[in-house]
Amino acid sequence: MGNNKKVDRYQRIVILVVLMIVAIPAIILSIVDFSPHKLIIQDDIAKVGVKSFKVKDIKNVELLKDIDINRRIKGTRTLTYLRGLYSIEGENQDASVYIYRNKSPYIRIELEDGLLIYNDKNTSDTEETYKKLVETIN
């Protein structure tokens, strides 16, 4: 009978170790996200994530040093990025947001039917995307 208690104890320890081996990587992978977003312009259509729009619908493009995002309406918020519909401080409308957190600058794209806030992972890539947008709409 004492031997069964030892076996039960070892089984519990083995199960606990296996669960830890599986759970810790699962938790880490759920926190870290590696999927990028990229603004792509082809012909007269621009697309980022699930949002697409005609280039001719762009009313204004600005490069902002800082952006104050209030709250998520719908979408994703991870340690790496914000994607979805968000309320923006100082704007009278909600915006489609595709930004990497704390990666200034940000591109503010005013469209006929909405607002888009975007940036790339690297500052230089964001500046290049901005230049490409300005050239495309002019």
C-alpha positions as CSV (number, residue, x, y, z in Angstrom):
1,M,0.0,0.0,0.0
2,G,2.9,2.4,0.7
3,N,4.3,1.6,-2.7
4,N,1.0,2.8,-4.4
5,K,1.3,6.1,-2.6
6,K,4.8,6.6,-4.0
7,V,3.7,5.7,-7.5
8,D,0.7,8.1,-7.3
9,R,3.1,10.8,-6.0
10,Y,5.5,10.3,-8.9
11,Q,2.7,10.2,-11.5
12,R,1.4,13.6,-10.2
13,I,4.9,15.0,-10.4
14,V,5.4,13.8,-13.9
15,I,2.0,15.1,-15.0
16,L,2.8,18.5,-13.4
17,V,6.2,18.7,-15.2
18,V,4.6,17.8,-18.5
19,L,1.9,20.4,-18.0
20,M,4.5,23.0,-17.2
21,I,6.5,22.1,-20.3
22,V,3.4,22.6,-22.5
23,A,1.8,25.5,-20.7
24,I,4.8,27.9,-20.4
25,P,5.5,28.0,-24.2
26,A,1.8,28.3,-24.9
27,I,1.5,31.3,-22.6
28,I,4.6,32.9,-24.2
29,L,3.4,32.3,-27.7
30,S,0.0,33.8,-26.9
31,I,1.6,37.0,-25.6
32,V,4.1,37.4,-28.5
33,D,2.8,37.9,-32.0
34,F,5.0,37.7,-35.0
35,S,2.5,38.5,-37.8
36,P,3.2,41.7,-39.5
37,H,0.9,44.2,-41.2
38,K,1.9,46.1,-44.3
39,L,0.3,48.9,-46.3
40,I,0.3,47.7,-50.0
41,I,-0.6,50.0,-52.9
42,Q,-1.4,48.2,-56.2
43,D,-2.7,50.3,-59.1
44,D,-5.5,52.4,-57.6
45,I,-6.2,50.2,-54.5
46,A,-4.4,50.4,-51.1
47,K,-4.7,47.6,-48.6
48,V,-3.6,47.0,-45.0
49,G,-4.9,44.1,-43.0
50,V,-8.6,43.7,-43.8
51,K,-9.0,47.4,-44.7
52,S,-8.8,48.3,-48.4
53,F,-9.6,51.6,-50.1
54,K,-9.2,53.4,-53.4
55,V,-6.3,55.8,-53.6
56,K,-8.6,58.5,-55.1
57,D,-10.5,58.3,-51.8
58,I,-7.5,59.7,-49.8
59,K,-8.3,63.3,-48.8
60,N,-5.2,64.0,-46.7
61,V,-2.0,62.3,-45.5
62,E,0.0,63.5,-42.5
63,L,3.1,62.1,-40.7
64,L,2.6,62.4,-37.0
65,K,5.2,62.2,-34.3
66,D,2.7,61.0,-31.7
67,I,-0.8,59.7,-31.5
68,D,-3.1,59.4,-28.5
69,I,-5.3,56.3,-28.8
70,N,-8.1,56.3,-26.2
71,R,-9.8,52.9,-26.3
72,R,-10.4,49.8,-28.4
73,I,-13.8,49.5,-29.9
74,K,-13.1,46.3,-31.7
75,G,-9.9,44.6,-32.7
76,T,-6.6,43.4,-31.3
77,R,-4.3,44.8,-28.7
78,T,-1.1,42.9,-28.0
79,L,2.3,43.9,-26.5
80,T,3.5,44.4,-30.1
81,Y,0.7,46.1,-32.0
82,L,-2.8,47.6,-32.1
83,R,-5.1,46.6,-34.9
84,G,-8.8,47.3,-35.4
85,L,-11.2,50.2,-34.7
86,Y,-10.1,52.6,-32.0
87,S,-11.2,55.9,-30.5
88,I,-8.5,58.6,-31.1
89,E,-8.0,61.6,-28.9
90,G,-8.8,64.9,-30.8
91,E,-10.6,63.2,-33.6
92,N,-14.3,63.4,-34.2
93,Q,-14.5,59.9,-35.6
94,D,-13.1,56.5,-34.8
95,A,-10.1,55.2,-36.8
96,S,-9.0,52.0,-38.3
97,V,-5.6,51.5,-36.6
98,Y,-2.7,49.4,-37.7
99,I,0.3,50.4,-35.6
100,Y,3.2,48.9,-33.8
101,R,3.3,50.2,-30.3
102,N,5.8,52.9,-29.4
103,K,7.2,53.0,-32.9
104,S,6.9,56.6,-34.0
105,P,6.1,58.2,-36.5
106,Y,2.5,57.4,-37.5
107,I,0.8,58.0,-40.7
108,R,-2.7,59.6,-40.5
109,I,-4.7,58.9,-43.7
110,E,-8.0,60.8,-44.0
111,L,-10.3,59.0,-46.3
112,E,-13.7,59.9,-47.8
113,D,-15.4,57.4,-45.5
114,G,-13.1,57.3,-42.5
115,L,-9.7,57.6,-40.9
116,L,-6.7,55.2,-40.9
117,I,-3.7,55.4,-38.6
118,Y,-0.7,53.3,-39.7
119,N,2.9,52.7,-39.1
120,D,5.6,50.2,-40.0
121,K,7.9,48.4,-37.6
122,N,10.8,50.6,-38.5
123,T,10.8,54.4,-38.6
124,S,12.5,54.5,-42.0
125,D,9.9,52.1,-43.4
126,T,7.1,54.3,-42.1
127,E,8.8,57.4,-43.7
128,E,9.1,55.6,-47.0
129,T,5.5,54.5,-46.9
130,Y,4.5,58.1,-46.2
131,K,6.5,59.4,-49.2
132,K,5.0,56.7,-51.4
133,L,1.5,57.7,-50.4
134,V,2.2,61.4,-51.0
135,E,3.6,60.6,-54.4
136,T,0.7,58.3,-55.3
137,I,-2.0,60.9,-54.4
138,N,-0.3,63.8,-56.1
